[in-house]
Amino acid sequence: MWRDTGAPSDSFYAVRPECSDVPKTRFKIKAGKTLSARKWHAAFTQEGYLDISKTLSRIQRGGIHPSIRGEVWEFLLGCFAPKSTFDERDQLRQRRRDQYARWKEECREMDPIVGSGRIITAPIITEDGEPIPDPLALLQANPDKVLPIPPQARSAEDSLLPPSNESLENAFDDLRSNTPNGLEKVEYANHVPLDKKVIQWKLTLHQIGMSDLCSPMVVLLEDEADAFWCFERLMRRLRGNFRCTERSVGVESQLNSLASITQVLDPKLHQHLETLGGGHYLFAFRMLMVLFRRELSFGDSLFLWEMMWALEYDPDIFYLYEEPCLGSEKSEGSKGKVKSARQCGKYERENMRNGRKNPETNLPISVFLVSSVLKNKSSKILQEARGLDDVVKILNDINGNLDAKQACSSAIKLHKKYLKKAKKT
């Protein structure tokens, strides 16, 4: 029987010529399986109501065609409710764009870096709100300004000229060592104490991992405001991954859950990892932090994400996330309605059947995805790993080689198996 091998999707996401080591995308556009533009538009009624159940089943079978990915993601992430009309969504979209413009202007007033196109990869303030004179941050925040140079290194004639390499290195050394040497302060002469919320906001400007999650939104959605709201919805799901307290760091709770799952489903592997000193499962930190974004090609990571979101989909997600000031009148009447299992993703339906009383079983599918990777590599880890470096090396084999659909299927099976065993204990 003839089988459709699928059309490649790499052409939709151009790669710069200098990037020669980018893994090829395994995701293929398959007729009859991938959600096409025709099937997507046919899922709406004349008023604009979306038949989400058919859409979810199609996504779970073959992903989303790249040409419509952005607009479908807006529903999967809860930006819009399936039971809303075209007019309601247009009005809501415009209100959000206006809100984004206001917020962006407020942020620009707090820090001129916002909206400038500059990239900040180093912290610019301390947790107490004090400026950090880090050379990297100074260069990134002030690319057109001359770095501070010790007075002894300049004369009246050359004070307005760019610094020499030698004096630049001296300035860097002085800044790093933080020794008093008469250096001038850059941008911080009028520094005033900052509000706690402003401090928290500035501390996230360079947050590692967020760019991995945000960049696909910017690529898929033409309007910057629409991309922001998609990212905002995603961060509501993943905010725990970036929240650090005195007692825990980011994804630590998910790592603990992963350890518990492995102990139940594969006790030999768990015992071996503990013997190697990997009982905290820190080797899985990056997979959970940015949802396999760095283990897969760009196209494959998008395919994995949309499959995860389709499997986890809850029709109440819009009303759960939406703020009253932006929500439509429809949300008030919809909150009390009992949701249909047909409108939920496969993973969410399983959670509904088993109830949500036990928080240990109410876990994101990403934890079971990592568990499926460990299961796949279990025998190799048991036979070859003699230290944590070996575990990391074995797990790195999945880079560019992970089958997203197979991984999701395995995660669903492990989830069911874990729920059954958790009931008995």
C-alpha positions in Angstrom: 0.0 0.0 0.0 1.3 3.5 -0.9 2.3 5.5 2.1 2.7 9.3 2.2 6.2 10.0 3.5 5.4 13.7 3.9 6.8 17.0 2.6 9.7 18.7 4.3 9.0 21.8 6.4 12.5 23.2 6.6 11.8 25.8 3.9 9.3 27.6 6.1 12.1 28.5 8.6 15.2 29.8 6.9 18.5 29.1 8.5 21.4 31.6 8.1 24.2 30.4 5.9 26.8 30.6 8.6 24.8 28.1 10.8 26.1 24.8 9.3 25.6 22.5 12.2 21.8 22.9 12.6 20.0 19.5 12.8 17.5 18.7 10.0 13.9 18.8 10.9 12.2 15.4 11.1 8.7 16.8 11.1 7.0 16.2 7.7 3.8 17.8 6.4 1.5 14.8 5.7 -1.7 15.0 3.8 -4.7 13.7 5.8 -2.7 13.9 9.1 -1.3 17.4 9.5 -3.8 20.1 10.2 -3.9 22.0 6.9 -5.2 25.6 6.3 -8.3 24.1 4.5 -9.2 21.9 7.5 -8.5 24.7 9.9 -10.8 27.2 8.2 -13.4 24.6 7.8 -13.5 24.0 11.6 -15.1 27.4 12.1 -18.8 28.2 11.8 -20.0 31.2 9.9 -20.1 33.2 13.2 -16.6 32.1 14.1 -17.1 29.3 16.7 -14.4 26.7 16.5 -14.9 22.9 16.6 -11.9 22.4 18.9 -12.3 18.6 19.2 -11.7 17.9 15.6 -8.8 20.3 15.6 -7.1 18.6 18.6 -7.4 15.1 17.1 -5.8 16.3 13.9 -2.9 18.1 15.7 -2.3 14.9 17.8 -2.0 12.9 14.6 0.2 15.1 12.6 0.9 18.5 13.9 0.1 21.9 12.3 1.0 23.2 8.9 3.6 25.9 9.3 1.5 28.4 7.3 -1.3 28.5 10.1 0.8 27.6 13.1 0.7 31.0 14.8 -3.1 31.4 14.7 -3.7 27.9 15.9 -1.3 28.4 18.8 -3.3 31.3 19.9 -6.1 28.9 20.7 -3.9 26.1 22.1 -2.3 28.5 24.6 -5.6 30.1 25.7 -5.4 33.5 24.0 -8.9 32.9 22.6 -11.9 30.7 23.5 -13.2 28.3 20.9 -16.7 29.4 21.7 -16.1 33.0 20.7 -17.0 34.7 17.4 -14.8 36.4 14.8 -16.0 39.9 16.0 -15.4 39.1 19.7 -11.8 37.9 18.9 -11.1 41.0 16.8 -12.2 43.3 19.6 -10.2 41.4 22.2 -7.1 41.4 19.9 -7.3 45.1 19.5 -7.7 45.7 23.2 -4.7 43.6 23.9 -2.6 45.4 21.3 -3.5 48.7 22.9 -2.7 47.3 26.4 0.7 46.0 25.1 1.5 49.4 23.6 0.8 51.1 27.0 2.8 48.5 28.9 5.7 48.8 26.5 5.8 52.6 26.9 5.7 52.3 30.7 8.6 49.8 30.5 10.5 52.1 28.3 10.2 54.9 30.8 11.6 52.6 33.5 14.4 51.5 31.3 15.3 52.9 27.8 16.7 49.5 26.8 13.1 48.2 26.2 12.2 48.5 22.6 15.7 49.5 21.5 16.5 46.1 19.9 19.5 45.6 22.3 20.1 42.2 23.8 20.9 41.9 27.5 22.6 38.7 28.6 23.9 39.8 32.0 22.0 41.1 35.0 21.8 44.9 35.2 20.7 45.3 38.9 21.1 43.3 42.1 18.2 41.8 44.0 18.2 45.0 46.1 17.8 47.1 43.0 21.3 48.5 42.9 23.0 48.9 39.5 25.6 46.3 38.5 28.6 47.9 36.8 29.3 44.7 34.8 31.3 45.3 31.6 29.1 43.1 29.5 25.9 44.7 30.7 27.4 48.2 30.2 28.4 47.3 26.6 25.0 45.9 25.8 23.0 48.6 27.4 25.2 51.4 26.1 26.6 50.3 22.7 27.0 53.9 21.4 28.6 55.2 24.6 32.3 55.3 25.5 33.1 53.0 28.4 34.4 54.7 31.6 38.1 55.1 31.5 40.3 55.8 34.6 41.2 59.5 34.7 44.9 58.7 34.6 44.4 57.0 31.2 43.0 60.0 29.5 44.1 63.6 28.8 42.1 66.6 28.0 42.7 66.2 24.3 41.6 62.6 24.0 38.7 62.5 26.6 36.1 62.5 23.8 37.8 59.7 21.7 37.0 56.0 22.0 39.4 54.2 24.4 42.4 52.2 23.2 42.5 48.5 23.7 44.9 48.8 26.6 42.8 51.4 28.5 39.6 49.4 27.6 41.1 46.3 29.2 42.1 48.4 32.3 38.6 49.7 32.6 37.2 46.1 32.4 39.7 45.0 35.1 38.7 47.9 37.4 35.0 47.1 36.9 35.4 43.4 37.6 37.6 43.9 40.7 35.2 46.6 41.9 38.0 48.5 43.5 37.7 52.3 44.1 39.8 54.0 41.4 37.9 57.1 40.5 35.8 55.5 37.7 32.8 57.5 36.5 29.4 55.9 36.7 27.5 55.2 33.5 23.8 55.9 33.4 23.5 55.6 37.2 24.3 59.1 38.3 20.7 59.8 39.1 19.9 56.3 40.5 17.0 56.3 42.9 15.6 53.3 45.0 13.4 51.1 42.8 10.0 49.7 43.6 10.0 45.9 44.4 7.9 45.1 41.3 10.3 47.1 39.1 13.2 45.2 40.6 11.6 41.9 39.8 10.9 43.0 36.3 14.5 44.2 35.7 15.9 40.9 37.1 14.1 39.0 34.3 15.4 41.1 31.4 18.4 38.7 30.9 16.6 35.5 32.2 18.2 32.5 30.7 15.8 30.2 28.8 13.0 32.7 28.2 14.4 33.7 24.8 14.2 30.0 23.8 10.5 30.0 24.6 9.8 33.5 23.2 11.6 33.3 19.8 9.1 31.0 18.1 6.2 33.4 19.0 8.1 36.2 17.3 8.7 34.1 14.2 5.2 32.8 13.9 3.1 35.9 14.6 3.6 39.0 12.6 2.4 41.5 15.1 4.7 42.0 18.1 1.7 42.4 20.5 0.1 39.1 19.4 3.5 37.4 19.9 3.7 38.9 23.4 0.3 37.6 24.4 1.1 34.1 23.2 4.3 34.2 25.2 2.4 35.6 28.2 0.1 32.6 28.1 2.9 30.2 27.8 4.7 31.8 30.8 1.6 31.3 32.9 2.1 27.6 32.4 5.9 27.7 32.9 6.4 30.5 35.5 7.3 27.9 38.1 10.3 27.0 35.9 11.8 30.4 36.4 10.7 31.2 39.9 13.4 30.9 42.5 13.0 31.1 46.3 15.1 30.5 49.3 13.9 26.9 49.4 13.7 25.9 45.8 15.1 26.7 42.3 12.9 26.8 39.2 12.1 23.4 38.0 13.1 21.6 41.2 9.6 20.4 42.0 9.3 18.9 38.5 12.7 17.2 38.9 11.5 15.8 42.2 8.3 14.5 40.4 10.5 13.0 37.7 12.5 11.2 40.4 9.3 9.8 42.0 8.0 8.7 38.6 11.2 6.9 37.7 11.3 5.2 41.2 7.8 3.8 40.6 8.2 2.9 36.9 11.9 1.9 36.7 13.3 1.3 40.2 16.5 -0.2 38.9 17.3 2.9 36.9 16.4 5.2 39.8 18.7 3.2 42.1 21.5 3.3 39.6 21.2 7.1 39.2 21.2 7.6 43.0 24.3 5.5 43.2 26.0 7.7 40.6 25.0 10.8 42.6 22.2 11.8 40.2 19.2 11.3 42.4 18.2 14.9 42.1 17.9 14.5 38.3 19.7 17.8 37.5 20.7 16.3 34.2 17.1 16.8 33.0 17.1 20.5 34.1 17.3 21.9 30.5 14.8 19.6 29.0 12.1 20.7 31.5 13.2 24.3 31.6 12.7 25.1 27.9 10.7 22.1 26.8 13.3 20.3 24.7 13.9 23.5 22.7 17.7 22.9 22.6 17.5 19.1 22.1 15.5 19.5 18.8 15.7 21.4 15.6 13.5 24.6 15.5 10.8 22.9 13.4 10.7 19.7 15.5 10.5 21.7 18.8 7.5 23.5 17.5 5.9 20.2 16.5 6.6 18.8 19.9 5.1 21.8 21.7 1.9 21.9 19.7 1.4 18.1 20.3 1.9 18.6 24.0 -0.5 21.6 24.2 -3.1 19.7 22.1 -2.8 16.7 24.5 -3.1 18.9 27.6 -5.8 21.2 26.2 -8.5 22.3 28.6 -11.3 24.4 27.1 -11.5 26.4 30.3 -7.9 27.7 29.9 -9.1 30.9 28.3 -11.4 31.8 31.3 -8.7 30.7 33.7 -6.1 33.1 32.3 -8.2 36.0 31.1 -8.3 39.1 33.2 -11.8 40.7 33.9 -10.7 44.0 32.3 -10.0 42.3 29.0 -12.5 39.4 29.0 -15.7 39.5 27.0 -19.1 39.3 28.6 -19.3 35.7 27.3 -16.7 34.6 29.9 -19.1 35.3 32.7 -21.7 32.9 31.5 -19.3 30.2 30.5 -17.5 29.7 33.7 -20.2 27.6 35.3 -20.7 25.3 32.4 -19.5 21.7 32.6 -16.8 21.1 30.0 -17.2 18.2 27.5 -14.4 15.6 27.5 -14.5 15.8 23.7 -13.2 19.3 23.9 -10.2 18.2 26.0 -6.9 16.8 24.9 -6.1 13.1 25.4 -3.8 13.8 28.4 -6.3 16.1 30.0 -9.1 13.6 29.6 -7.0 11.0 31.5 -6.5 13.5 34.3 -10.3 14.2 34.4 -11.1 10.5 34.7 -8.6 10.1 37.6 -9.6 13.3 39.3 -7.3 16.0 40.5 -7.3 15.3 44.2 -3.8 14.1 44.3 -1.3 16.8 43.2 1.4 14.2 42.7 -0.5 12.8 39.7 -1.5 16.2 38.3 1.7 16.9 36.5 2.5 18.5 33.1 3.1 16.1 30.3 6.7 17.4 29.9 7.7 15.5 33.0 6.5 12.2 31.4 8.2 13.2 28.2 11.5 13.3 30.0 10.5 10.0 31.7 10.0 8.5 28.2 13.5 9.6 27.2 14.9 8.0 30.3 13.0 4.8 29.6 14.3 4.7 26.1 17.9 5.1 27.3 17.5 3.0 30.5 19.4 -0.1 29.4 22.2 2.0 28.0 22.5 4.0 31.2 22.5 0.9 33.4 25.1 -0.8 31.3 27.5 2.1 30.4 27.1 4.9 32.8 29.8 5.0 35.5 29.3 8.6 36.4 27.0 11.6 35.8 29.1 12.7 32.9 28.2 9.4 31.2 24.5 9.9 31.9 24.7 13.4 30.3 26.6 12.0 27.3 24.0 9.2 26.7 21.1 11.6 27.0 22.8 14.0 24.6 22.3 11.4 21.9 18.7 12.5 21.6 19.8 15.9 20.3 18.3 16.1 16.8 17.2 12.5 17.0 14.1 12.6 19.2 10.9 11.6 17.4 8.3 14.0 18.9 5.2 12.0 18.0 6.7 8.8 19.4 7.9 10.6 22.6 4.4 12.0 23.2 2.8 8.6 22.6 5.2 7.0 25.1 4.6 9.8 27.6 0.8 9.1 27.5 1.4 5.4 28.1 3.8 6.1 31.0 1.2 8.6 32.5 -1.5 5.9 32.5 0.9 3.3 34.0 2.0 5.7 36.7 -1.6 6.7 37.6 -2.5 3.0 38.0 0.4 2.3 40.2 -0.1 5.5 42.2 -3.7 4.4 43.0 -2.5 1.2 44.5 0.0 2.9 46.9 
